[in-house]
Amino acid sequence: MPTIKPERVLGDLYKLRTFGTYKTGVHRPTLSAEDVAARQWFVERMAEAGLDAAIDGIGNVLGKSRAPGRKILSGSHLESQNHAGWLDGPLGMVYALEAARALREDPGCGDTGVDVIAFVDEEGHFGTFLGSRSFIGEVTEADIDAAKDRSRGTPMREALAAAGYAGRSRFKIDPKRYVGFFEAHIEQGRALETARLKIGVVTGMVGLWNYRITADGQQNHAGTTMMWERRDAGMAIVRLITAIERRFAELKAERTVWTFGSVRFEPGEPSIVPGRAHALLQFRDADPAVLERFEAVLFELVAEADRAGPCRVTVKNSRRSPPAPMDARFQQAIETSAARHAPGLALRMPSSAVHDAQIVAQVIPAAMMFVPSIGGISHHWDENTSDEDIVLGAQVFADAIAGVLRG
């Protein structure tokens, strides 16, 4: 059984926290100066662990084990959401690196090894899982050409050039090299904390579908345009959102969630009737049938609003991440390891958030493990997990990987 070193795990996590420190969290957007520095630092840590490490042409960081035998691929991401938490992504990266180190240092692990990967842009600053999708061969050069930072508008090509990654080839997975993929993450919810449990054994990840709804009306003077003659795009969107909320509440399954993350009127002035309005909608569920049912109802309601007028209303799908079950044997390995190190404190549970593991699961078996989030907070600088839970999770994770490789 490999033995992790707590001071090494915590030291690496606290060091990563210094790249883009913001209040008690970090601000480390994809390919920002802080993110590029963190990637370079992680390459150096990989090399110190005996891995052959490099950064590719899209920003993925890969450290390859020199062990001749069976290998697990493990990792997560290094960038953060804007002004967010310090563990979302880095925890999985340090767990992967520590598993690689612990297996290498344990004579009982023989010729097995762990490759460690940091996928670029899991947080979606430039696109949708661009790093992991590139790794499995789904991202074209045209996709990179078209990508722009959602906050700053910087083209991805420009950001890659500034980072020094332009002209490099991109890594691509060799499925024959790997037994499978393991990722660890903070839960980003309160299920473990509420039940006073320590380890989440993820059974699968939800599908996540995004839509952009647009209403086109007539911009006009708010004082001289009578109510009966208005083509108010803002009101058209508000009425539609109300109808969608009502119907979705009737159709939802136990864990279905939906969010209107943005509603915007143009030009957005108090004395002008909005001529155009946009709403961004996202819904999630682990059952493809539920997702399809929600989409059908959405399209139906948009069509009804368009027919009723007085505004033109359209909808466009902008993201469609499919649900992804995690490998049953890997789930058992995590559960067995948890029983050894935290008996009675593990829970099988779905992930309501999306992660790189569901992309990699399209080509090799995959696993996901959670540790508790204090207060269930994530994507905010108050995000945190106790040192005790971090260390316990690292040991469970490394032992689970070793168990799979031994098997």
Secondary structure as GFF3:
##gff-version 3
##sequence-region A 1 407
A	DSSP	alpha_helix	6	16	.	.	.	ID=ss1
A	DSSP	beta_strand	21	22	.	.	.	ID=ss2
A	DSSP	beta_strand	25	26	.	.	.	ID=ss3
A	DSSP	alpha_helix	33	48	.	.	.	ID=ss4
A	DSSP	beta_strand	52	55	.	.	.	ID=ss5
A	DSSP	beta_strand	61	64	.	.	.	ID=ss6
A	DSSP	beta_strand	71	76	.	.	.	ID=ss7
A	DSSP	alpha_helix	90	105	.	.	.	ID=ss8
A	DSSP	three_ten_helix	107	109	.	.	.	ID=ss9
A	DSSP	beta_strand	113	118	.	.	.	ID=ss10
A	DSSP	alpha_helix	130	135	.	.	.	ID=ss11
A	DSSP	alpha_helix	141	146	.	.	.	ID=ss12
A	DSSP	alpha_helix	156	163	.	.	.	ID=ss13
A	DSSP	three_ten_helix	175	177	.	.	.	ID=ss14
A	DSSP	beta_strand	178	186	.	.	.	ID=ss15
A	DSSP	alpha_helix	191	195	.	.	.	ID=ss16
A	DSSP	beta_strand	199	205	.	.	.	ID=ss17
A	DSSP	beta_strand	207	216	.	.	.	ID=ss18
A	DSSP	beta_strand	220	221	.	.	.	ID=ss19
A	DSSP	three_ten_helix	227	229	.	.	.	ID=ss20
A	DSSP	alpha_helix	233	251	.	.	.	ID=ss21
A	DSSP	beta_strand	257	266	.	.	.	ID=ss22
A	DSSP	beta_strand	272	273	.	.	.	ID=ss23
A	DSSP	beta_strand	276	285	.	.	.	ID=ss24
A	DSSP	alpha_helix	288	308	.	.	.	ID=ss25
A	DSSP	beta_strand	312	321	.	.	.	ID=ss26
A	DSSP	beta_strand	324	325	.	.	.	ID=ss27
A	DSSP	alpha_helix	328	341	.	.	.	ID=ss28
A	DSSP	beta_strand	346	351	.	.	.	ID=ss29
A	DSSP	alpha_helix	357	360	.	.	.	ID=ss30
A	DSSP	beta_strand	366	371	.	.	.	ID=ss31
A	DSSP	three_ten_helix	374	376	.	.	.	ID=ss32
A	DSSP	alpha_helix	387	406	.	.	.	ID=ss33
###
